[in-house]
Every structure is written in C-alpha cells, then in structure tokens.
Amino acid sequence: MQAWRVHENGEPGEVMRLDEVDRPEPGPGQVLLRVRAANINFPDALLCRGQYQIRPPLPFTPGVEICGETEDGRRVIANPALPHGGLAEYVVADETALLPAPEALDDAEAAALHIGYQTGVFGLHRRAHLQAGETLLVHAAAGGVGSAAVQLGKAAGARVIGVVGGAEKAAVARELGCDLVIDRRTDDIVAAVKEATAGRGADVIYDPVGGDAYAKSAKCVAFEGRIVIVGFAGGSVPAPALNHALVKNYSIVGLHWGLYAQKDPDSIARCHQQLTRLAAEGAIKPLISERVPLKDAAAAVQRVADGTTTGRVVVLPDGAAR
C-alpha cells in the first residue's frame, strides 16, 4: 500500500515521502481499517516537526483523524494508532474507540467531525459552561478548530464574534454565521469587542492561537468571563499575568481533549451522540475547503502548517470526491 512517511523531522513539505509499505498489522484489541478520508490537523504538522507532545518513532505516518471502513463494511470515525497514521491507504485503530460515522455527513465531513468538534463541545460546554445569550469570541474563526467552535456556539444560542486574518477568511467567517467578524490585520480587536458588547467584553473566548491573540483576549474578556486555551497555532505560548485575572475576575481554562480518553472515555461517546444529532439537524457541518488525492497530501499538510487554509483540508486516498 501507499503511505506518506516522515523519515526525519522538519517542515512537512520537505520531510514527508510517499512510500510503498506493507499494510499495518493490528495488535491486540485493534482492527484494520481502509481509509476513506483523512482530515489534516495542525498536530500533523507538529508531528512532522517533532514538536508535538507525542513523538512516534521514525519513520512514521502522520494523520490523526480519519473516516474509515472496517473489514465487515462499517463506516467509522477513528484516531489511527501511531506510527501508522491516516495519510495512507490502511491504518489500525483501537476497536473500542471506533465511532459510527454520521449518516448525515459524507466521508470527508465525517473525517473532520471528531477532534475539532469534540474539542469545541468539551471546551465550550464542559469547561466554559457557555450559556445561550452570552457572547462567544472565537480566534481563527475561519480555520478548522475555529469554524467548529463558531457552529457549536451558534447552535448553543450564543452571539458569536469571529476573529480572522484577511478578507478571504472574513468572508468565510460570515458564511459560517458569525454575528460580527473582526479582521486582526486591519481592526483593533479589543476596541471592536468592547464596542460590540457595550463595554462588557466577551463572556467566553475560544483561543487555539496563543501569543498575541491571548494578550488581546485578556483585554476584552467580560467580568466572570472564561478564556479557553485549546492550542498555540500562532507558535507562541503566552505567560499570563495571574494578578490581572485576579483583579478582573475572569478564568483561564485549559482544555486537552485527548486526556478524556484516559480519564473519562465514556464522555467521548456521549459527545459523539450529541454531535451526530446536531449533524442530522443541520446545526453543524464541517467546512471542507479542499479534498485532495493522496499524492498531494504533503503539500496540503504544509498549507495547514503555514496557516493559509480555511476550514478543513481532507485527503481522499482513492481520489474520489467523497
């Protein structure tokens, strides 16, 4: 079979190589899956660079999220067991962690449902307790993680402010349903949020970016607001001034979704049921901006790494527009 493999760490476009390899052999409790679609996540770029919290042995195949097919024909969502990631024709995954792919979504959409939307549900609801009528600010609102949070926020009845970089991404954020879109390249984020909320600020801020985005968040969070930290795509890990959180009465909340698989795995299945229902109702639908064949996967991972994409970029191993 064909699989993209990383033989040394570096930029995805430079270190990923399409190899002919044997199909992975399932271990105890694992199953073999044919990859129908593989969603590219920012952690795939970090894996290539050797900067992710998990460091699989070289050579390895990136790809942490797929829609696959079991040997008995079931369409499922899975997180492949590294080092045999999803940018390949076949993967292995833990059988107990397989989730049924929602009938309302095609293969590419189903592949993009799991990590980003589960992170959104756990971050917005379990950690930040977002309420209907509150103001939600989403950084990188046109990206994969951000677009999921925008849809989930709207489904929860929140007023959603999206922060993006550039006119093209601003248009995408508006199409997603943001009530207000702020272009960080041309607008003053803090002033715009204060004006839109009559000086109150945002009740919940969803931050997958870090760095300057976090610094701006701390200046426009509401009284008893919650800043949810879900990643550092901007490349800079902020060092928050805790005295500021104290005197302004807001919470800084961390969200590491993967930890729930260890601490509370049943909650992931319950969340998937909720997401399946929302998808069936049309309240959420992963934004797929590109569907690329397997041969173009390395370039696609590089575009995600560079932050030039919107929504999700999905790899289809057989090249079908599914």
C-alpha positions as CSV (number, residue, x, y, z in Angstrom):
1,M,0.0,0.0,0.0
2,Q,1.0,3.7,-0.2
3,A,1.7,5.7,2.8
4,W,3.3,9.1,3.5
5,R,6.2,8.7,6.0
6,V,8.4,11.1,7.8
7,H,12.0,9.9,7.9
8,E,13.4,13.0,9.7
9,N,11.8,15.9,11.4
10,G,11.2,19.2,9.6
11,E,8.7,21.1,7.6
12,P,6.0,18.7,6.2
13,G,6.6,19.6,2.6
14,E,10.3,18.8,2.9
15,V,10.3,15.6,5.1
16,M,7.1,13.7,4.0
17,R,7.8,11.0,1.5
18,L,5.3,8.8,-0.3
19,D,6.5,5.2,0.2
20,E,5.3,1.7,-0.7
21,V,4.9,-0.2,2.5
22,D,3.2,-3.3,3.9
23,R,-0.3,-2.9,5.5
24,P,0.0,-2.4,9.2
25,E,-0.8,-5.5,11.3
26,P,-3.5,-5.0,14.1
27,G,-2.3,-5.6,17.6
28,P,-4.4,-6.9,20.5
29,G,-7.7,-5.0,20.6
30,Q,-7.0,-3.3,17.3
31,V,-8.7,-3.5,13.8
32,L,-7.5,-2.9,10.3
33,L,-9.4,0.0,8.5
34,R,-9.4,1.1,4.9
35,V,-9.0,4.9,4.9
36,R,-11.9,6.5,3.1
37,A,-10.9,10.1,4.1
38,A,-8.2,11.6,6.3
39,N,-8.6,15.0,7.9
40,I,-5.4,17.1,8.2
41,N,-5.0,18.7,11.7
42,F,-2.4,21.2,12.8
43,P,-0.9,18.5,15.1
44,D,0.1,16.6,11.9
45,A,2.4,19.5,11.1
46,L,3.8,19.5,14.7
47,L,4.3,15.7,14.4
48,C,6.4,16.3,11.3
49,R,8.4,19.0,13.0
50,G,9.0,16.8,16.1
51,Q,7.2,19.5,18.2
52,Y,4.1,17.5,19.3
53,Q,3.6,16.1,22.8
54,I,3.6,12.6,21.2
55,R,6.8,11.7,19.3
56,P,6.3,8.5,17.3
57,P,9.5,6.7,16.3
58,L,10.9,7.5,12.8
59,P,9.8,6.7,10.2
60,F,6.1,7.3,10.9
61,T,2.9,8.3,9.0
62,P,1.1,11.5,10.1
63,G,-2.7,11.7,10.2
64,V,-4.6,11.6,13.5
65,E,-8.2,11.6,12.3
66,I,-10.0,9.5,9.6
67,C,-13.2,8.2,8.3
68,G,-12.5,4.5,7.6
69,E,-14.2,1.3,6.7
70,T,-14.0,-1.9,8.7
71,E,-13.4,-5.3,7.1
72,D,-17.1,-6.0,7.5
73,G,-18.1,-2.8,5.8
74,R,-19.0,-0.4,8.6
75,R,-18.2,3.3,8.1
76,V,-16.5,4.6,11.2
77,I,-14.6,7.5,12.6
78,A,-11.2,6.7,14.2
79,N,-7.9,8.0,15.5
80,P,-5.3,5.8,13.9
81,A,-2.7,4.2,16.2
82,L,0.6,5.9,15.5
83,P,3.2,5.4,14.0
84,H,0.6,4.2,11.3
85,G,-1.2,7.5,10.8
86,G,-4.1,8.2,8.5
87,L,-2.2,9.6,5.4
88,A,-2.2,6.1,4.0
89,E,-4.4,3.6,2.4
90,Y,-4.9,1.5,5.5
91,V,-4.5,2.1,9.2
92,V,-5.0,0.2,12.5
93,A,-7.1,1.6,15.4
94,D,-8.3,0.6,18.8
95,E,-11.6,-1.3,18.3
96,T,-13.2,0.1,21.5
97,A,-12.6,3.7,20.3
98,L,-14.4,3.4,16.9
99,L,-17.4,5.6,16.5
100,P,-20.1,5.3,13.8
101,A,-19.8,7.9,11.0
102,P,-22.9,10.0,11.0
103,E,-25.2,9.2,8.0
104,A,-25.8,13.0,7.5
105,L,-22.1,13.6,6.6
106,D,-20.1,12.3,3.7
107,D,-16.7,10.7,4.2
108,A,-14.7,14.0,4.1
109,E,-17.1,15.7,6.5
110,A,-17.1,12.7,8.9
111,A,-13.3,12.6,8.9
112,A,-13.4,16.2,10.1
113,L,-16.0,15.9,12.7
114,H,-14.2,14.2,15.5
115,I,-11.3,16.1,17.1
116,G,-12.2,19.7,16.3
117,Y,-15.9,19.3,17.2
118,Q,-15.3,17.2,20.3
119,T,-12.7,19.9,21.4
120,G,-15.4,22.5,20.9
121,V,-18.1,20.7,22.9
122,F,-15.8,20.0,25.8
123,G,-14.2,23.4,25.7
124,L,-17.3,25.5,25.3
125,H,-19.7,23.5,27.4
126,R,-17.9,21.2,29.9
127,R,-15.1,23.7,30.7
128,A,-16.5,27.2,30.0
129,H,-20.2,26.4,30.5
130,L,-21.3,28.6,27.6
131,Q,-24.9,29.8,28.0
132,A,-27.5,30.9,25.5
133,G,-27.4,34.7,25.0
134,E,-23.7,35.0,26.0
135,T,-21.1,36.5,23.7
136,L,-18.5,34.0,22.4
137,L,-15.3,35.3,20.8
138,V,-13.5,32.7,18.5
139,H,-10.0,33.3,17.4
140,A,-9.0,31.9,14.0
141,A,-12.7,31.6,13.3
142,A,-12.3,30.5,9.7
143,G,-9.9,27.7,10.5
144,G,-10.6,24.1,11.2
145,V,-10.9,24.3,15.0
146,G,-12.4,27.8,15.0
147,S,-15.1,27.0,12.4
148,A,-16.3,24.1,14.6
149,A,-16.5,26.4,17.6
150,V,-18.4,29.0,15.6
151,Q,-21.0,26.5,14.6
152,L,-21.3,25.0,18.1
153,G,-21.6,28.4,19.6
154,K,-24.4,29.3,17.3
155,A,-26.1,26.0,18.0
156,A,-25.9,26.8,21.7
157,G,-27.7,30.2,21.2
158,A,-24.6,32.4,21.7
159,R,-23.7,35.6,19.9
160,V,-20.5,34.8,18.1
161,I,-17.7,37.2,17.3
162,G,-15.1,35.7,14.9
163,V,-11.5,37.0,14.6
164,V,-9.7,36.2,11.4
165,G,-6.7,37.3,9.4
166,G,-7.6,38.7,5.9
167,A,-10.6,39.5,3.8
168,E,-10.9,36.0,2.4
169,K,-11.1,34.4,5.8
170,A,-13.5,37.2,6.9
171,A,-15.9,36.2,4.2
172,V,-15.7,32.5,5.3
173,A,-16.4,33.5,8.9
174,R,-19.5,35.5,7.8
175,E,-20.8,32.5,5.8
176,L,-20.3,30.3,8.9
177,G,-22.8,32.6,10.7
178,C,-20.6,34.9,12.9
179,D,-22.6,37.8,14.1
180,L,-19.6,40.1,13.9
181,V,-16.3,39.5,12.1
182,I,-13.1,41.2,13.2
183,D,-10.0,41.3,10.8
184,R,-7.0,41.3,13.1
185,R,-4.9,42.7,10.3
186,T,-6.9,45.9,10.0
187,D,-9.2,46.2,13.0
188,D,-8.5,46.9,16.7
189,I,-9.7,43.6,18.3
190,V,-10.1,45.0,21.8
191,A,-11.9,48.2,20.7
192,A,-14.2,46.3,18.4
193,V,-15.2,43.7,21.0
194,K,-15.8,46.5,23.6
195,E,-18.0,48.4,21.1
196,A,-20.0,45.4,20.1
197,T,-20.7,44.5,23.8
198,A,-21.3,47.9,25.1
199,G,-18.1,47.8,27.1
200,R,-18.8,44.5,28.8
201,G,-16.5,42.2,26.8
202,A,-16.8,38.6,25.7
203,D,-18.2,36.1,28.1
204,V,-16.3,33.2,26.6
205,I,-13.1,33.4,24.5
206,Y,-12.0,30.4,22.5
207,D,-8.3,30.5,21.7
208,P,-6.5,28.0,19.6
209,V,-3.8,30.5,18.6
210,G,-2.0,31.8,21.8
211,G,0.6,34.6,21.6
212,D,-0.8,38.0,20.8
213,A,-4.4,36.5,20.4
214,Y,-4.3,35.6,24.1
215,A,-2.9,39.1,25.1
216,K,-5.9,40.7,23.3
217,S,-8.3,38.2,24.9
218,A,-7.2,39.3,28.4
219,K,-8.0,42.9,27.5
220,C,-11.6,42.2,26.3
221,V,-12.9,39.4,28.5
222,A,-16.0,40.2,30.5
223,F,-16.5,40.2,34.2
224,E,-16.6,36.5,35.2
225,G,-15.6,35.6,31.6
226,R,-13.8,32.5,30.7
227,I,-10.8,32.2,28.3
228,V,-10.5,28.7,27.0
229,I,-7.0,27.7,25.9
230,V,-7.1,24.9,23.3
231,G,-3.8,25.3,21.4
232,F,-0.9,27.5,20.2
233,A,-1.2,27.6,16.4
234,G,0.5,31.0,16.5
235,G,3.7,29.4,17.7
236,S,4.0,31.4,20.9
237,V,2.9,30.0,24.3
238,P,1.7,33.0,26.4
239,A,2.7,33.6,30.0
240,P,-0.5,35.1,31.5
241,A,-0.3,37.7,34.3
242,L,-2.3,36.0,37.0
243,N,-2.7,39.2,39.0
244,H,-4.7,40.5,36.0
245,A,-7.0,37.5,36.2
246,L,-7.4,38.1,39.9
247,V,-8.3,41.8,39.8
248,K,-10.5,41.4,36.7
249,N,-12.4,38.3,37.9
250,Y,-12.0,36.1,34.9
251,S,-11.0,32.4,34.5
252,I,-8.2,30.9,32.3
253,V,-9.4,27.4,31.4
254,G,-7.3,24.7,29.8
255,L,-8.7,22.1,27.5
256,H,-6.7,19.0,26.5
257,W,-9.4,16.9,24.8
258,G,-7.2,13.8,24.4
259,L,-6.9,13.4,28.2
260,Y,-10.6,12.5,28.3
261,A,-9.8,9.2,26.5
262,Q,-7.8,8.3,29.6
263,K,-9.8,9.9,32.4
264,D,-13.4,9.7,31.2
265,P,-13.7,7.7,27.9
266,D,-17.5,7.3,28.2
267,S,-17.8,11.1,27.8
268,I,-16.3,10.9,24.3
269,A,-19.0,8.5,23.2
270,R,-21.7,10.7,24.7
271,C,-20.3,13.7,23.0
272,H,-20.3,11.9,19.6
273,Q,-24.0,11.1,20.1
274,Q,-24.6,14.8,20.6
275,L,-22.6,15.7,17.5
276,T,-24.4,13.1,15.4
277,R,-27.7,14.6,16.5
278,L,-26.6,18.2,15.6
279,A,-25.3,17.0,12.2
280,A,-28.6,15.3,11.5
281,E,-30.5,18.5,12.4
282,G,-28.2,20.5,10.1
283,A,-26.9,22.6,13.0
284,I,-23.3,21.6,12.3
285,K,-21.5,20.6,9.1
286,P,-17.7,20.6,8.9
287,L,-16.4,23.2,6.4
288,I,-14.3,21.3,3.8
289,S,-12.3,23.7,1.8
290,E,-10.2,21.2,-0.1
291,R,-10.5,17.5,-1.0
292,V,-7.1,16.3,-2.3
293,P,-5.8,13.0,-3.5
294,L,-3.2,11.0,-1.5
295,K,-0.4,12.1,-3.9
296,D,-0.9,15.8,-2.8
297,A,-1.0,15.2,0.9
298,A,2.4,16.6,1.8
299,A,1.7,19.9,0.1
300,A,-1.7,20.0,1.9
301,V,-0.1,19.4,5.3
302,Q,2.3,22.2,4.6
303,R,-0.5,24.6,3.7
304,V,-2.2,23.8,7.0
305,A,1.1,24.3,8.8
306,D,1.5,27.7,7.1
307,G,-2.0,28.8,8.2
308,T,-3.1,29.6,4.7
309,T,-6.1,27.3,4.6
310,T,-9.7,27.8,5.7
311,G,-11.9,25.2,7.2
312,R,-10.6,21.6,6.7
313,V,-8.4,20.1,4.1
314,V,-9.2,16.4,3.7
315,V,-7.1,13.7,1.9
316,L,-9.0,11.1,-0.1
317,P,-6.7,8.1,-0.7
318,D,-8.6,6.8,-3.8
319,G,-9.0,10.3,-5.2
320,A,-12.8,10.2,-5.2
321,A,-14.7,13.4,-4.4
322,R,-16.5,11.9,-1.4
